[in-house]
Amino acid sequence: MLTNTSTSFNIFLQKYPDSEYRKIAQDEVHLKIYEENTSKKSLEEYIRFMQSHPDNPYVSDAEFQIYKIQTKANTLESYRKFIENYPYNRNVDLAWKKIFQIFMYTYT
């Protein structure tokens, strides 16, 4: 039996389209799709999730996870590569700020 999965919540939504819990179930569908598609928490999964589900509200979290993975080294080069590889990621400004901080720290 499917419980607490995107499929189970979708079945609920199909069976009870006028339920007072519709919004909660829809929110759970989005969350479960995100969790099911990113269970290994790998860069590839986050990228694939964003491509497959561009309207999912958890895309912003996937973008942040990509940022964290790509800049884990906390070096100028890692931030530069992140900006180069993911220019449309919403965390590009954050990467630029980190570059500035690292650069300024190096030259103070």
ABEGO torsion letter per residue (X at the ends): XBBGBAAAAAAAAAABAABAAAAAAAAAAAAAAAAAAAAAGBAAAAAAAAAABAABAAAAAAAAAAAAAAAAAGBAAAAAAAAAABAABAAAAAAAAAAAAAAAAAAX
